[in-house]
Amino acid sequence: MSGDGNSLKSWVRTLNEVEGMTLLDLARPGMRLTLWRQEADNALTQADDNYRSLLIKLVERMLLDHDGERILNSRYLVNFQAGWPQLRMELFLVRYGLSHPWPALAGQKLLFPALEAAEAAGEAPQVTLADFDALVDAHIDPTVGASSRKKTRSTIVGLFKKLGVLDSAGSRAPLMIHRLQPAPLAFGWALSRELSEQKIAHVTESWATRESAAAAVYLPTRDYASRCLEAAVSDGMIARPPLKVGFQMAG
C-alpha cells in the first residue's frame, strides 16, 4: 500500500510461470535458503546476473514458505510438487496473483458485480479495458504515471486471461467473463492463505464462497466453491470449528 493508505502501488513487475515453477520444483522441505538460491541460480539460463537474482528474489518472496533460513514443509509446496498439471498451474497463478492486491480487488469491485448483473438480466457477462482503466485510476497511488497505470491494467487483465476468467475475440473486443471450476485445492489454499495473513479466526461458508479472495479470482458458483471447501478440509488446509459452522485455519 502507498499514498494515503487507500491507494495501491502499481503492478509492473511480472513473473514468468515457466521460470517460477522451475524454481519451486527445486525447493525441498528443510532445505537452507542459501542452498536453494545457489541451485536456482544454476538452473536459470539467463546470462544477466542481475536478472537471475531478481527472479530468485521474486520466487522467494511470493511463492516459497520459509522461516527465513529454511524452506518449510507446507501444504502448498507438497500439493504443487505432487500435483497434476492443472493443479500445479493454478496453484502457481493464484499465489502469484494474490501476492498483489489488484486481482482480488478487481474480482470484488468489477468482475463479480458485472457477472451477477448480467446473469440476472440473462445477458452475456462482459467488461471492457476501459472498465479496468477506471478501476486502476480509482485505486492506484495518485502519484503513479500513465505508463505504469497502463502496465498495471495489462498485468491484471493478463492474469485473469491466464486463469481463464477473461477472454476476448480481439484487442478491441469486450472481455467475456467466465465462472471457473478451479482445482479444489487451489481454491482451498487461497482461502487458507487469506485466513492466515489477515489473522481471521473464523468465517462463514457464505463469506468463503462469495466474499473471499479465492472467490474473487475464480468467480465459482456457490455450490462449486462449497465442494472446494470440503476438499480443503480433507487436505488439512482449513478446518471446521467444533460446532461445525463455518471454517477456520487448520491446527
N, C-alpha and C positions, 0 to 999 in steps of 0.2 A: 504494500500500500504506500501511497505517497500523497503529496499535496495536502489537502485539508482533512485527510482521514477518510474521505468518502470517494476519492478518486484513485484510479488504478494505474500502475505502470504500464508502459507499452509492452507488447509481446512480439519481439522481433527476432529473438534467438531461438532457432528450432533444432531439433534432434532427429536425425535420420533413423528410422526404425531398424534398418539392417545393422548399422553400427551399434546402436543402443542394445539391441537384442544379443549381438555377438558378445558384448562386454558383460551383459548379465549372465550369459552362459558360462563365463569364466569364474563367476563367484561361487565360493564354497562355504558352507556354514563353518564358522570358527577361523576362517582364513584371515590373516592380517591384511588390513587395507593397503599397507605398503607393498606387500607381495602382489595383491590384486592389481594395483596401479602399474607395477612392473610388467605383469603378464598382459594387461590391457594395452600398454604402450607397444609391446612386441606384436600384439595381434592386429593393431591398426596399420593400414597400408599407406596412410597419408605421409608425404615427405616432410611436411611442415610440422616441426616440433611443437610450436605453439598451438596449432590446430588440434593435434593429438591430445595435448594437455587439456585443452578446453573441452573436448568430447569426454574425456575421462572424468573431469570435474562435474560436468552436467549429469552423467550417469550416476556418479556417486551421490550427488545432491538430490536428484529427483527419483531415482529408481532403486537404490540399494538401501536395505535395512541394516544398520550397523550401530555400534556403540561408540564410535569414534576411533576405535582401534581394531576391532574385528567384525567380520560380517556375521549377522545373526541368522539363526535357523528359522526364518519367518515363513508363514503360510504362503505369502506372496512368492517368495523365491522357490519354495517347493512346488507350488502349482505351476509357476511359469516354466521351470526346467523340466517338469514331468508332463506338461500339458500337450494336448494335441494342437495343431497349427492355429485353429480359430481361437482357442483359449489363450495361447501364447500372445498372439497379436492383440487380442482385446485387452489382456492384462497390461501389455506394454502401452497401448494407446490410452487407456483410461487413466493409468498412473501418470503418464507423461502429460495428458491433458489436464488432470486435476492438480498437477503441481503448479498450475497457474489459475487464477480466479476467473478468467474470462469464460471458459466453456460452461461452467455451472451457471454463471450469470446469464449467459446467452440463452441457455436452455430454459431457465426460470422466467426471464423477463421477455423473451422474444419467441422462442420456438414453441414452448408449451401453450402460451396464450393463442398463438396463431393456429396451432394444431387443433386445439379444443374448439375454437370459434368456427373453424372450417368444418370440423366433424359435426358440430351442432347444426350447421347450415346445409349439410350434405354436399359440401364443396371439396375440391382437392386442396389440401393444405400446402401453402407456399409462402415464401418470403422473398425479398429481393436484397441485392447487395446494398442498396440504399438504406434498407432497414438495419442492416448490420452497421453501416456507417453511422447512423443515428444513435445506435446503442453505444458504439465506441465513443462518439462525441459526448454522450451524456454521462459517461462514467470514467473517462480517462483523465489523467492529470492534465489540467488545462495548459501547462507549460510544454506539453509534448507537441512536436511539429507535425505537419501534414503528412510527410513521408512515413513517419513511424506510426501514425494513425492508420494509414492505408495498409501498411505491413501487418499491423495488429489485426485488422479486419480480415486480411487474406489468411493469416495464420489460424484464426478462429474458424473461418469457413472451411479451410483445408482440413482441419482436424475432424469436423463433422462429416465431411465428404469421405475421409478415410474410415470413419466409423460406420458409414452407411446411412446416417441420419439425413443427409442432404445429397441431392444430385440435380443436375440441370442438363438441358438439351444443348446448351451453348453458352458462351461467355456472357451474353446479354439476356439470356432466358431467365425466367423466375427459378428460384431454388425450391424444388419439391421437398417436402418434409415427410419422413417415414418413421413410424414407430419401429423399434428394433426388438428382437428377441436375443439379447446377448448371451454368451456363455454364463450360466448362473453364478459361477464362482467369480467372474469378473465383476458382475453387479454386486455380489456379496462383499468382495474385497473393497470396492469403492465405498460401500456403506460403512464397513468396519473402520476404514481409514478416517472417514468423516467423524465418526463417534469418538475415535481416539484423539484426533488432532483438535477437535472442538471441545473435548472433555465433556461429552454429552453422556449422562448416566443412563438414560432410558428414552426410547422413542416408541411411538405407537406404530402399528402396521400401516395405518393410513399415511402417516408422515413419511415413513420409509419408502412407500410405493409411489408417492406423489411429490413430496417436498424435498427429498434428499438430493444431494449432488448426483448420486448414481441415477436417479430417475430423470434428472435434468439433462444428462448427457446421452441417455439411451431412449428416453421417451417411451418406455414399455407400457402395455396395458397394466392395469392394477392386478389382474389375475396372473399375468406372466411374472410381474415383479414379486408377487407373493410366492410363486414357485421358486424364484431365485433366493428369496429369504430362507426358505426351508433348506435349500442346498447349502447355503452359507452356515446355517445352524449345524447341519450334519458334518460339515467340514471343520467346524470348530472356530470359525472366524467371528461369529456372533453367537449370542445365547438368548434363550428365553428366560426371563426372571422367574422367581419361584411361583408367582401367581399365574404364569403362562400368558400374560398380557403384554404385547409389545416385544421389544428386543433391547438388548444391552450388549456391551462388549463382553467377549468371552473371557473367562478366567481372570 
